[in-house]
């Protein structure tokens, strides 16, 4: 009972993290424009969060291994709450940037929650928890933009205050919680943990595959809306609908389909099939047919992708240990942040120089690389 309560709180924290991010993401450029920001400055503002998240999340995972998940999650939630308040109150562009730096620098939630949900000695539980973890992310990212769209009718800053209020409520709930996973008092230094991951070669390769899957996916953040505009004349509203389809399909894949598949097939086979199909799905996604066919291809792509990611997260967790599971989870989450940062920038360069179609080709090629690295990981694991 207590274990389920702790798990549910960790999933709630994960959901709220993505809910707040989803609320803020569509509004951020417009709030920056209110303060006379240039396009370049808006790009820097968008990059501030993933940059500092990428740099500091492994440190937070290391601290969680040493002192336990609870104090790190509380500090992270306090930082996130303050960042929303600062963003809503900012009357200058510099204030917006500082708020996003604060949010990124204190963003420990995803890495530590994922690490705390990992049970290296229990495959079934870890797989189930990673499915729920992914679904919580998907639901948060689905509902966040919808809430933002509703509340911005009041004002552009009203949705930000909602995110602030939700995070503020979570702080006493985390403080009150007594059943979060305890620390195993790992005294290894941060450098020693990095060396340990690199020395564990199949773990390093799995982390590399995780990075390239996210890098491939990040290309679609910019290229897919532009494809919809060029191919069908769709605007922001239609683009939001398609991304909602992606989020709903992701949740369906993780909650309804993946549990049944994992009962009958090995994790290796699931990863092989989903990652083998992914480059073809991305290639077809970037080919104009009709809006309905594109929606169907997007659904298939999303289900396959978000069956692969929690399966891969579980495999990474099962190759970690109780003493460093938070660090490894945080390290791989920081890699996904780097992938989002690099993917959006690289896709912009490819689109500018070669066109939207080539961005889909590049994304498919990166997905092939993720499959190749997975092959190396499996080869090493069998030795």
N, C-alpha and C positions, 0 to 999 in steps of 0.2 A: 504493500500500500504506500509506504513512505517512498519507496523507489519509484513508483509510478508518479507520485506527486512531484518528485524532483525532476523526472524526465519531462513531465508536462510543463513545468516552469521553464526548463531549458528550451523547450520547443516554443513556448510563448515568447521568450526573450528573442529567439531567432525570428519569429514572425514579426515582432514589433520592430526589430532592426531593419528588416526589408520593407515593412510598411512605411516607416519614416523615410527611408531612402526613396521609395516609390512616390510618396507624397511630394518630396522636395524636387526630384529630378526634372519633371516637366516644367516646374515653376521657376527654377533657378535662372535660366536665360532671361526671362521676362523681368524678374526682380533686378538682375544685373543691368538690363537695358534701362530700367527706371533711373538708375544711378549713372547713366551715360557711359556704360562700359562698351569697349570695342569688341569686335568678333574675336580677336586674339586674346583679349582679357577674359572673355567668357570661356574660351578654351582652357586658359590657365586655371580659372575657377573650377571648372569641371575636373581638371587633372589633380587638383590639390588633395582631394579626399583619397583617391586610390593610391597616390604617391606616398602619402604619409602612412596610410594603412599598410601598404606593402613593406615599408621600412621598419615599422614598429610592431606589427602583429606577432612575428616570431618571438620578440622580447616578452610580450604579454603571455604567450604560450609557455615560455620558459618560467616566468614568474608563477603561473598557475600550477606548473609541475612542482614548484618549490614550496609555495605557500597555500595552495588550494584554489579551486575555481571561484569560490564565493567572493573573496575580497576583490579579485580581478574583475568579475562581472559587475560588482557594485561600482567600482571606479569607472569602468567603461560606460555604464548607464548614466552616471553623474556627468561624465564628459559629453556624452551624446545629448543629454538634456540641456546642458549649458550651451552647447553649440547651436541647438535649435533656437534657444532664447536669443543668443547673440545674432543669429542670422535674421530673425524677425525684427530685432530692434536696430539693426545696422542702418545707418544713414549715409554710409560711404562704401565704395567698392572694396576698400582695404578691409573694412569690417566683415564683409561677406567672405573674403579670402581667409581671414583669421578664423572665422567660424568653421569653415570647411577643413582647415588645417587641424583645428582642435578635434573635430569629429573624426578625422582620419587617424590622428595620433592616439586617440583613446579608443579606437575601434577594435576591441578585443572579443566582442560578443560571438561572432561566427566561429572563430578559431577555438575559443575556450568551450563554447557550448558543444561544438562538434567533438572536441576531444573528450569532454565529460560524458558524452553519449556513446563513446567507443568502449567496448569491452573486448580487449585483445584475446581473451581466452574463450569468448562466447560468440561464435560465428553467427548463429541465428539471431541473437539479440542485437548484435552490431548491424547486421543487414537490415533488420526491422527499424532500428533507430535512424540509420542513414536514409531510409526511405521517408520516414516522418520528418527528418531534418530538411530534406530537399523539398518536401511538400509544404512545410512551413515557410520556407523561402519563397516558393512559387505563389502561395496564397497572399503573402505580404506584398509581393511585387505586383500581384494582380489587383488587390484592393487599394493599395496606396495611390496610384494615379487616378482611380475612380473617385476616391474621397477628395483628392486634390482638386479634381475638375468640378465637383459639387460645391465645395467650400469657397473656391476662388470667385464664385458669384458674389460673395460677401466682400471679399478683398483678396488681393494676391497673398497677403500675409496670414490670413485666417487659417489656411491648412497647416502652416508652419506652427502656429500656436496649438493646433490640435496634436501634432506630433510631439511638441514639448509636453503637453498635458499627459499624454499616454506614457511617455518615458518617465515623467515625474512620478506617476502612480506606481510604476514598476520598482522604483528604488526601495521603498519600505517593504515591498513584497520579497525582494531579494534579501534584504537585511533580516527579515523575519524567518526566512527559510533556513532550516537546520539540517536538511537531508541532502544537500549538494555533495558531490564526491569530495572526499578528503584528499589532501596531498600525500604522496608517497615519499616526500622529502628527498627529492633527487638533488644531490649537491653538485652535479656536473655543471660546468660553466656553459654559457651560451655557445662559445666557440667549440667546445667539446661535443655539444649536441649537433651542431652543423656537420662536424667531422663524422659523427656517428651515422648521420643520414647518408652522407656521401660514401662512407665505407660500406654501408648496407646497399649493395648495388642494385638489387631488384627493387628495393624501396625507392631508390633514387630514380630509376627508370619509370616506375609507376607515377611518381610525382611529376616527372617530365611529360609523360603522356597526359596527365591531368592538366598541366599547363598548356599544352598544345591544343587540347580539346577546347579549353576556354578561349584560347587565342583565335581559333577558327570561328567560334561562336561570336566573339567580340566584333569580328568583321561585319556581322549582320546588323549591328546596332545602327550603323550609318548607311550601309549599302542597301539594306532591305527597304527602308522608307523611300530612298531615292529611286529604287527599282519600281516600287508601286506608283510613284509619281510619274516616272518616265513611261511606264508601260500602260498604265490605266488612268492616268490623270488624277490619282487619289491624293488627298491632302492629309493634314494632321489627324483629323477625326477618323478617317478610314485606316490610317496607319496604326492608331491606338487600338482599333478593333482587332486588327491582325495580331498585334502583340498580346492582346487579351486572349486570343485563340491559342497563341503559343503558351501562355501561362496556364490556361485551363488544361491544355493537352499534357503539359508537364506534370500537373497534379494528378491527372487521370492515370498517366503512365506509371507514376511512382506509388500511388495508393491502390489502384485497382488491378493493373496488369502485372507489374513487377513482382509482387508477392507470389502470384501463381507461377510465374516463370521461374523464380528462384527455387521453388519447391521441386521442380522437375529437371532443371538444367544447372550445370555448374556455372560459377561466376566467370570463369575463363571463356566458356562458350557464349555466354550473354555478351561479354565485352567484345569478343571476336565478331559476332554477327552485327551488333549495333554499330561498331566502329567501321566495319567493312562497308556497311550500307551508307554511312554518314556522308562520305564524299559525293556519292551519286545523288543523294537527296539534296545536298546543297547545290550541286550543279543544276539539277532540275528546278530547284526553287528559283534560280536566277534566270530561268527561261520563260518568256511571256506566253501564256496560254489564254486562260480566262481568270477572272478574279476568284471564281469558285474552285477551279483546279489548283490555283496557287494556295488557297486556303487549305485544301486537302493535303497537298505536299508539305505545307508548313506543319500541319497536324502530325503527319508521319515523322517528319524530321524531329519535332519537339518530343514526341513519345520516345523515339529511339535514343535521342541525346540524353534525355532525363531518366532513361533507364540505365544508360551507361554510367552517368556521373555518380549516383549513389552506390552503384555496384563497385565502381573504382574507389570511392571513398571508403567503403567497407574493407576492401582488399588492402588499402593503405593502413587503415586502423588495425587490422588483424596482423600486420607485419610490424606494428609498433609494440611498445611495452607500457605497462601501467606507469612506469617511472618517467616516460617522456611522451605520452600520447597527446597531451595538450600542445606541446611544442610542435610535434609532427603535424597535427591538425592545423595549427596556426601557420606553420611554415607553408603548407600546401594551399591554405586560403590566401596567404600573401602572394603566392604564385598566381592564383586566379586574379588577384588585384593587378599584378603586373601585366597579365594577359589582357585584361580589360583596358588598361591604360595604353599598352602597346598596340593592341588590336584596333582600337578606334583611330589612333594616330596613323598607323600603317594603312588602314583601309582608306582614310582620307587622301593619302599620298597616291595610292593605286588608282582611286577614282579620278583624281585630278589629272593624272598622267595617261591613264589608259581607258577610263570609263568604268561604269558601274558593273558591267558584265565580267570584266577582268577581276573585280574584287571578289565575286563569287568563285571564280576559278582559283584565286589565291586562297580563299577560305577552304575550298575542297582539297587543295594541295596540302595545306597545313593539317587537315583531318587525316590525310594519308600518312603524314609524318607521325601523328599521334598513334596510329595503328602500328607503324613500324617500331616505335619505341616500346609499345606494349608487347610486341613479339620478343624484343630483347629481354624485357622483364620476365616474361614467362620462361624463356630459355634459361635464364640465370636461376630462376626459382626451382627448376627441375633438376639442377645439378646437385 
